[in-house]
Amino acid sequence: MFKKLLILTVVSLIFTSCDDYLDVKPVGKIIPTTYEDYRKFITAGYNIPKNDKILSTYRTDELKLSEKSSGVEYYKDIYTWQDNGNSSLSSQFPYGAFYSTIFYANEIINNKDKIEGNSTEINQLVGEAYALRALQYFDLINLYSKPYNKQTASTDKGVPLVTVYDADKEYKRASVEEVYNQILNDCKQAEKLLNIKVQPIGLNYRFSEVAIKTLLANVCMYREEWQKAVAYAKESLAIKSELQDLNTNLTILPSEYNSVESILALSLVSSFDINTNALISDDLSGSYDELNDLRFNNYFRKAKDGLHSKKNADKRFRCTFRTADLYLILAEAQANLGNILNAKKNLLILANKRYNTEGFNNFKSSLNNQNKEQLIISILNERKREFAIEGKRWFDLRRTLQPKLTKIYNGQLYVLEQEDKHYTLPFPKSAKISNPLLEE
């Protein structure tokens, strides 16, 4: 795999970013030397497509797939957790695409001192490269390795770490702990270098100060470092805290790139097939107060065959982080620390923008007598509703209870047992062929 990536070298397609969001066009080949060259270079890295958020949604409890659905042959094995399925048509989770993006990031990081231009702009650029690399490893480790466990992370096998390409090196799997340490180190470097607090709409696919702090809040949440998660969430909210108020504006989904909530609008989270051919599961739709939760009609559309997602493949639905993430991270972390009052307070800040008056009062009342364990469940359920069809659910299921899930497809019952081994994906066959050490 890495030999193939070497072909890219620093002689690459250069992309010109227009005012339109993520509108990039190839214009030729050049060896990057200036800030402007490397800016176009990292834009190419940002723009490498990945469908992991889309495919992981099929594995969750969010969708209902019929054997009569168009294109079902691409998703049925993923939907039923048949990771060793025989279908040659089954869609493959990305692997090499992550390392392609890492390659671009590495080239910028390792050539920082050679980049010609304004030092402030160069620092921002290199900070973005560190952040982008961290995000790739964060997604890789949460797809292809066991969830982080402090007791076993040093021995659990992770993914290969590549920060400098060496043609003679064998890229073995690093431990989960080593990969997370790399993620944290990259985030810390990014924190030092990034100098744009919030990216403007249209450029918010790029990392900013608030985006890297939000990534750190997520990483700490996944590691159950609750006090650190609280600190980073608060630092992020000090920069950007506005929520989309669905009581006053239903024209923009909170997850759209031009929503007031948008922090990092990079990940492609839905597709034509999810939007058109897959139905919202009864489990997901039934979790909403249909009459009083304003998200229900904002997120979904009713059709003759059932409920469909409004989120589709349009680039306006790209979403990695938004301010709702921060309130829910803060609430979950505070609840786990036993700070029940503040956890409820932050949960209600979000709820006030998502429910009508009756729904908010009902939701608030439901929290009144909840203890720590009950409140954590309420927060996780609110994450389920808030981030429906945004590619977060699979990671949430993995990092928390890894519950038992059941699905019926083509008249057959399929079961994902609690803490099932299929909560961790096998490496794609193509990746194992390119790097046999992944089998070890």
N, C-alpha and C positions, 0 to 999 in steps of 0.2 A: 504493500500500500504506500509506504513512505517513498519508495523509489519512484512511484508514479507521481507523487506530489513534487518530487525534485524537478520533474520536467517543467513545472511551472516556473521555477527559479525566480529571479527578480525581473526577468523579462516577461511582462504579462500584459494582458489586455487592460487598457486604461479606460476608465469610465468617467463620463462627465455627468455630474449631478445637476439636474435642472430644478427649477422652483417647485415643480410638482413632486409630490411625495414619492421617494424611492424611484424616480424616473431616471434610469441610467442607460447610457448608450455607448457601445464600443466605438472607439474612434482611432484605434491604431495600436502600435506596440512601441514601447520606450523603456529605457532603463531608468527607474525613478532616482532622482537626485534631490529635487527641491521639495519643500513642504507641499506645494500644489500637486506634485507627482504622487507623493505618498498619501495625500488625502484621497486622490482618486483610487489609489491602490487599496486603501482600507475600505472604501465604498464597495469595491468588488468583493472584499471579504464579507462585509455586512450582507451583501446581496446574494450569497450562495444559498439556494433554496433548501429547506429542510421540512419534511412532513411529519416529524415525530409527534408534534402536538396533535395533529389530525389523527394519526393512526392510534395513538394511545387513547384517544377518546372512545374509539371502538372497543377497547378492552374494559372500559369502565361500566358503571351502571347508569350511564346517561342516555344511551341510545337503545332503540328497538329495531332490529334488522330482520326483514322478511326475506325468505328465499326467493320471493318474486321481485325484490328490489333490483332496480337496474344497477349493474356493476357489482353485484353482491360477491361475485367470484374473487374480487380483489381484497375483500375484507372478512369473509366468513371465518377463515382460520384465526385471524386476529381477534375477531369478535368472540369466538368460542375458546380462546386460549390454546389453540392447537398449534403450538410453536414448532412442532415437528411435522406439520401437515404436509400432505403430498401435492397440494395444488401448486403448479408452476406459475399460476397467475396471481398468487397472493402478493400483495404489496410488501416491500421490504422496508424495515425501519432504517433510517440513515445511520451511517457510521463514518464512511470516508468523507462525507460532506462536512462533518464537524472538524476533521483534521485538515481539510482544505482551508476552512476559515482560520484554524489555528496556524496554518502555514503563513497566511497573510499577516496575522498578528505577530508571529515570530520574526518575520522579516523586518517589520517596523521597529519592534523592540530591540532587535539585535543590531539595527543600523541607526539607532537614535543619534549617535554622535556624528554621523555622516550626512544627516538631513540638513539641507541649506534653507534658511529662512528665519522668521521671527521666533524667538525662544518660547514666548507664551503660546503661540499656535502649535509649535512642535511639542511642547509639554502636553497640551490638550490631546493632540493626535496620539502620542505614545501612551498617554493615560487611557485613551479609548482602546488601544490595542491590548493593553493589560486586562482591561475590563472585559473585552470581547473574548479573549482567551479564557478568562475565568468562567464566563457564562457557558462556553462550549464544554469545558470539563465538568461543570455543574450538571449540565443536561446529560452528558455521557455517563457520569457515575450513577445518576439516578435512573438511567435506562438499563444499563448492563452490569450493575453490581448490586449487592445487597444494600438495603437501607442502612444509613449510618447507625452504628451501635458502638458506643464508647468502649465497651468491654472487648469487642472483637474486631474493631476497625483496623487495627495494626496487622491482623492476619487475614482478614477478608480480602479477596482479590478484587482489584479495581480495574482500571483501564491503563493502557500505556501512556506515559508522560513524555511529550516531545516538546522541548523548548528550544533546542538547537539540533538541526538535522545532522546526523552522522551516518554516512553510507555504510560504515563498517560495524555499526552498533546493532545489536539485537534488541528489539523493543518488546520487553516482557511487560506483563501486567504489574503495575505498581499496586500497593495496598490501598484500600479505601482511605486510610488515614493519610497516606502520602499524597493522594490526589486532592483530598480536602485541604491539606496544608498548602499545596500549590495554588489552589483556588484562593485561599485566604491571603497568601503572599501576593498573588497578582492583584487582588482587590486592594490591599494596602498600598501597593505601588501606584495603582490607579488613583486612589484617594489623594496621594501626594501630588499628582501631576494634573489631574483634571481641574480646569478653572472656569468652566461654564456651569453655572448653577443649575439652570433648566434650559434644555434645548428648545428653540422655537418650533411651533407647529410646522411640519414639513421636513424638519431636520431631527425630529425626535425619535428617529430610528437609531440615532447616535447616543452614546453614553454621555452622561452629565454627572455633576456632583450628586444630585438627588438620586440618579439611577444607580450609581455604585453603592451608595449607602443603603438603597432598597435591596440590592442584590446581597449585601452583607447581612441585612436583617433576615432575608430568606435563608441564607446559609446557616446563620446561627439558630434559626428556628428548626431547620432540618437536623442540626446537631444537638438540639434540645439545650442549647446554651441560652437559657431564657433571659437572664439579666442583660446579656449582650444584645439579644434580639430587641429587648425593650429600648436600649440605648440607641441603637441604629435606627429603629423605627421613629423614635422621637426626633433624632437629628434630621431624618428625612422629612418628617412632618413640619419641622421648623422652616424648611425650604419651600415645601409645597404641600398643602393640606386640603385644597378645595375638592369637594365631591360634586358629582352631577346630581342635581336635585330633580328627581323624577316627578315630584309634585308640581313643578313649574315648567319642565321641559322634557317632552318625550320624543323629540325629533332626532336626538342623537343618543345612541347606546353609550353607556359609561365606558365601554371597552374600545370605542372607536378612537382612531389616532388623533382626531381633532377634538375629542372630549376634554373638558377642563381637568379631568382626572389623569390624563395620559402622562406617564413618566418615561417609559421606553416602549416604543411602538415598533417592534422588530419581528416578533414571532408570528408566523402564519398559523392560525389556530383553527380554521375551518376550511371547508371545501364545497364544491358544487354538490358532491355526492351526499355529504352530511346535510346540507341545506335542502336538497331536493328529494333524495332517495331514502334517507334514513329518518325514522320517526323518533321523537323524544320519548324516552321510556316512561312507563307509568310510575316507576320509582322516583324519577326526577320531577315529573310534572306534579305528582301527588305530594311533593315536599313543600309546595307553595300554597299560601293562602290566596287562591285564585282571584277572589273578589277584592282583596285589600293589599296584596303585594304587587306593586306597580311594575315590577320586573317581569311578571308573567306575560303580559301583553306586549311589553317592550322587547323581550327576548325571543318570544315565540309567535308563530302564526298558525291559525287553525285551518285545516284543509279537510277534504272529504275523507281522506285515509287516516287522518290523525293530526298530531301536533308536530310542527317542523320548527327548526331553528331559523331565526332571521339572520344569524351570523353566517357569512359565506366566504368565498375565496377572494372577494374584493379586497384590495390592499388597504382600504380604510379600516378593516377589522383586524389589522395586525396589532397585536398587544402582547407585551411581555410583563410589564409592571404598570400599575396605576395606583392612585392614592387609596383606593379601597383595600388593596393589599396591606397597606401600612396599618390601617385601623384594625384589621383582622389579625395581623401578626401581633400587634400590641395587645389586643384583647386576649389572644391565646397565650402569649407569654406571661402576661400578668395573672391570668387565671392559674397557670401552672405554678407560678410563684406564690399563689395563695392571696394575691391582691384582688379580691373578688369585686370590691366596689369600683375600682378603676377599670377592671376588665369589663364590667357591665356598662360603665360610662362610655367607653370607647366603642363597644358594640352598638350602643344606642345612638351614637353620633352617626354611624352608617345607616342604621335602621330608619332614622328620622328622614333620610333622603330616599328611602326605598319603599316605604309603606305610606298609604294614606293615613289620615288621622285615626280612623278606627283600627286599622291594621297595626299602626305603631303602638297605640294604647294596649291592644291585645298582646303584642309582642313584649312590650315592657312589663305587663302584668305577669306574663309567663316566666319571666326571669326572677321575679320577686323572691321566691323561696328556694331558688336553686343553690345547691352546694357546689363545691369545686368541680366534682366529677360531672355533675349534670350540666354545669355551665360550659365546660370544655366541649361536651357533646353538642350543646346549642351553638357554640362558635363554629365547630366543624360543619354542622348542618347549614349554618349561614354561609360558610365558604362554598358549600355545594351549590346553594342557590345563587350566590353572587357571581361565581365564576363558571356558570354553566357553559359548556362548549367553548372553553378558553384554554383547554389543554392542561389544566392544573389538577384535575380530579384524580388522574392516575397516580401522580406523585403524592397527593394527599392520602390516598388509600394506602400506598406503600409505606409512607413515613409514620402512619398512625397505627390503626388496629389491624391492617391487612385483613379485612373481614371476609367472611364467606360470601361469595356471589353466585347466583344461579341465573341461567338463561335458557330459554327454550328456542331452538332454531330448527326449522324443518321437522317439527314434531319430536325432537330429541332433546333431552335435558342435559345441560352442560353445567359443571360445577367447578368453581375456583374455591378451593378450601381455604380456611383461615390460615394465614402464613404459608400459603402454597408457594412452591418453588417457582411457579410461573409468574409471581409478582416481580421476578427479575427476568429480563429478556435474555435469550441466548444471543451471542454475536451472530450477525448475518453470515451466511455461508461464504459470500464473496470476501468478507473481511478475514475469515479464518483461512481461506485459500491464500490470500495475500500475506497473512501473518500467522503461520501455524502456532506460534507461541501463545496465541489467544486460547488455544485448547488446553493449555496447562493450568 
